[in-house]
Amino acid sequence: MARLILLNKPFQVLSQFSDSEGRATLAELLSAPGYRVAGRLDYDSEGLLLLTDDGRLQQRIANPRHKLWKTYWVQVEGDITDQAIGRLSAGLELKDGPTLPARARPLSPPSLWPREPPVRSRKTVTDSWLELAIREGRNRQVRRMTAAVGFPTLRLVRVRVGDWSLDGLASGQHRSLEINMPQTPRTGRRRK
């Protein structure tokens, strides 16, 4: 049995248990000796972070070759257009190469916990929300994708990774699960 912790990581908390610069870390939210983060979430992003005590499960979640869908709710500057949604869905060319096609759709402003500090608001610039699901995990990929189509990210919340979701977890809360991991077949020859 593999154990998994689903954590709603708050804004400006590092996805690690220590920091030499004194920034907030996971250690302030939970005690989880023997657990490792399975797929990081940026310091300035919020939402679902998975931790596990099982190396195989960590690889299944974090390794890009498994192409596990990660779903984000993204608040962007400006009114997102159908053209931008189409470009995100088709895949984009970023400085580090093309992205895989994504799932993108406009989203009504979701009911979320307040962020501290709040997202800046400007009277002359509107904002909108979209749901974006990707199967990669490049550094700051969602932020770079929305910027590439002309809509910089203001707030980024990961709500789902594969079959696991943020449902029912307030900011800073977590819950634990046990997962039955399938046995991996042994490779190589059997000894006689």
N, C-alpha and C positions, 0 to 999 in steps of 0.2 A: 504494500500500500504506500502510495506517495501522498505526502501531505502538501496542501496548497493553502496559501493565505491570499485572500482578495482584499486589497487595501484601497481606499479612496484617498489618494495622495493629494494633500493640499498644495496650493500655489506656493512657490518658493520654499520647497522642501526637497533636498537632494535624494535621489534614488539609491542611497547607500547608508550605512550605519555610522560612519564617522566622517569628519571633515577637519582638516588642519586649519581652515580659515574661519571656523566658528559659525558656519551657516547651519540652519536647521537640517536635521537628518531624520531618517526613519527611526532611529533609536529614541526619539522624543515621542513617537507614536505607538511603538510596540516593542516587546522583547521577543526576539525570534532567533535564539542561538541555533546554528546549523542550517539556517535558511539562506538562500541566495535569490537575488532579484532575477526574474525571468523576463527580460525585455525592459529596458530602461524607459523612463519618462523624464523629459527635460525638467530642470529646476523651475522654469516658468510655465510649465504645463501642469494640468490637474487631472485627477481621475484615476481610472483603474490601473493598479500596479499589482502584478502577480509575484509572489515569492514562493519558493518550494524548497523542500529538503531532499529532493530527488534529482540527480544530475540528468537522467534520461528525460524526465518531464521538462526540466529547464531547457534542454536542447530542443525538444519538440515545440516549445512555446517560442523561444528566442531565435532559433536558427532560421534565416531567411529561406533556406531551401524547402522548408515545410509550408511556406506561403500561407500562414495562418492570417485570416482577416483581422484587422484592427480597425475599430470604428470610432470616429471622433465627431464631436459636435464642435463646430468652429464658428466663432464670431469674427466677422471680417469687417474691415472699413469699407463703406460703400454698399450699394444695393447689388448683390450678386446677380449676374446676368445668365440667361440661358446659354449664351456663347461660352462663358467661363465654365459653367457646369459641364458643357460638352467637351471642352478641352481637358478638364480634370479627368473626366470619364475615359477619354481616349488615351491618356498618357501624355506626358510632357517631356521635353528635353530640358534637363537641368545641367548645371556645370559638370556634375559627376556622371552624366549619361542619362539615357531615357528612363522614365518611370514605367512601371507596368500600368495597364489600364486600371482605373479606380472605379469605385461606386460613389457617385456624387449626386446629391439632390438638395434643393432648397429646404430649409427647415424653419418652422415657426419658432420664435424665441422660446427656448425650453425653460421649464421651471427648475432652476438650479439654486444651490446655496449661494449666499453672497460671497464674493471674493474679497479678500483683504490683502493689499489695498484694492479698492474697486478699479475696474477698467475705466480709463479716462474717457470722458465724453466731451464731444465738441458740438456746439450748436449748429455749426455750418456743415458738418460732415455726418451723413447717416451711417448706420451699420446694419448688418443682416447676418443671418445664420445659415449654415449648411451642414449637412451630414456627409462626411467623407470617410470611406473605408478603403484601406490600402493593404497590400500583402507583402510589403517590404518594411524596412525599418531603418532607413538611412538617417543620418544625423539631421535633425530639424526638418525632416522631409515635408511634413504637412505645411509648415510655415513657408518653406521655399516654394511649394506648389501653389499656394494661394497667392503669394507675391508674384509668381511668374505669370499669373493670369490677371494681375492688376488689382488684387484685393488682399492687402496685408492682413495678417491674423492679429486680432486684438485679444482673444481668449481662446484657449484650446483645452478641451476636456475629452479624455479618452473614456468611452462608455462601455466598450466591449472588446474582448480579445478572444477570438474563437467562439466557444460556447459559453464563456464566462462573462458576466455583466456586472455593472455597478449597481444594479437594482437594490434598493433598500439600504444602501450605505451612505451615511452623511459624510461630509468632509472630515477626514482624520479617522474614521471608523474602519474596522476590518472584521472579517469572519474567516473561519477555517473550514476546509473541506478535506475529505480523504478521497483519493482517486485510485481506482484499480488500473494499474498500468499493464498492458499486454506484455507477455514475455517476448523478448526479442530472440529470434532464432539464432542459434550459434552458427558461426561460419567456420569453415575449415573441415578437416577430416576427423572422424571419430577414431579414437584409439581402440584397438582390438585386444 
